[in-house]
Amino acid sequence: MNPLDEVGVRMTREEIFNIVKESIAEIIPEIDIESLTVEDSLRELGANSIDRADIIIDTMEALGLKIPLVEFGNLANIKGIVDLFYEKSALK
């Protein structure tokens, strides 16, 4: 999937959040995806550092983006991750 669809319309934050949730469900299947909010922290949900990196890498691949993992280091919650993907998709 590409952050821009075939007519050049940028994905919304909600669409990016749904892709992040799909990655979370794949990496940590025991998490109740339906109850996730953007305010949740991957660390507080029990994702270890490898899980968090895998979720971010899977989402980057799904979005067709390449972002250094270090840019995700200081983000407090899923909203921060979604916002970073959203901002970077505008530059693509």
C-alpha positions as CSV (number, residue, x, y, z in Angstrom):
1,M,0.0,0.0,0.0
2,N,1.2,3.5,-0.8
3,P,0.5,6.6,1.3
4,L,-0.9,8.1,-1.9
5,D,-3.7,6.2,-3.7
6,E,-3.9,6.0,-7.4
7,V,-5.4,9.4,-7.8
8,G,-2.8,11.1,-5.6
9,V,-5.0,11.5,-2.5
10,R,-3.0,11.3,0.7
11,M,-4.0,8.7,3.4
12,T,-5.7,10.0,6.5
13,R,-4.3,9.6,10.0
14,E,-7.2,7.2,10.6
15,E,-6.2,5.0,7.7
16,I,-2.6,5.0,8.9
17,F,-3.8,4.1,12.4
18,N,-5.6,1.1,11.0
19,I,-2.4,0.0,9.3
20,V,-0.5,0.4,12.6
21,K,-3.2,-1.7,14.3
22,E,-2.9,-4.4,11.7
23,S,0.8,-4.6,12.3
24,I,0.3,-4.7,16.1
25,A,-2.2,-7.6,15.6
26,E,0.3,-9.5,13.6
27,I,3.3,-8.9,16.0
28,I,1.4,-9.2,19.3
29,P,-1.8,-11.2,18.7
30,E,-2.8,-11.2,22.4
31,I,-3.5,-7.5,22.3
32,D,-7.2,-6.6,21.9
33,I,-6.9,-4.5,18.8
34,E,-10.5,-3.3,19.0
35,S,-9.8,-1.5,22.3
36,L,-6.7,0.3,21.1
37,T,-6.6,4.0,21.0
38,V,-4.0,6.5,19.6
39,E,-3.3,7.4,23.2
40,D,-2.0,3.9,24.0
41,S,1.7,3.3,24.4
42,L,3.2,0.2,22.7
43,R,5.5,-0.2,25.7
44,E,2.6,0.0,28.2
45,L,0.7,-2.6,26.0
46,G,3.6,-5.0,26.7
47,A,5.5,-4.6,23.4
48,N,9.2,-5.1,24.0
49,S,11.8,-3.2,21.9
50,I,11.9,-5.8,19.2
51,D,8.1,-5.9,18.9
52,R,8.0,-2.1,18.7
53,A,10.7,-2.1,15.9
54,D,8.8,-4.9,14.1
55,I,5.5,-3.0,14.2
56,I,7.2,0.2,12.9
57,I,9.1,-1.7,10.2
58,D,5.9,-3.6,9.1
59,T,4.0,-0.3,8.9
60,M,6.7,1.4,7.0
61,E,6.7,-1.4,4.4
62,A,2.9,-1.3,4.1
63,L,3.0,2.5,3.6
64,G,6.0,2.3,1.2
65,L,8.0,4.7,3.4
66,K,11.6,4.6,4.7
67,I,12.2,6.4,7.9
68,P,15.2,5.9,10.3
69,L,14.0,4.0,13.4
70,V,15.8,6.6,15.6
71,E,13.0,9.1,14.6
72,F,10.5,6.9,16.5
73,G,12.6,6.8,19.7
74,N,11.1,9.6,21.7
75,L,7.4,9.1,20.7
76,A,5.2,8.7,23.7
77,N,2.2,6.8,22.1
78,I,0.6,5.4,19.0
79,K,-0.5,8.9,18.0
80,G,3.1,10.0,17.8
81,I,3.8,7.1,15.5
82,V,0.8,7.8,13.3
83,D,1.6,11.5,13.2
84,L,5.2,10.8,12.1
85,F,4.0,8.5,9.3
86,Y,1.5,11.1,8.2
87,E,4.1,13.8,8.1
88,K,6.6,11.7,6.2
89,S,4.0,10.5,3.7
90,A,3.5,14.2,2.7
91,L,7.1,14.4,1.7
92,K,7.0,11.4,-0.5
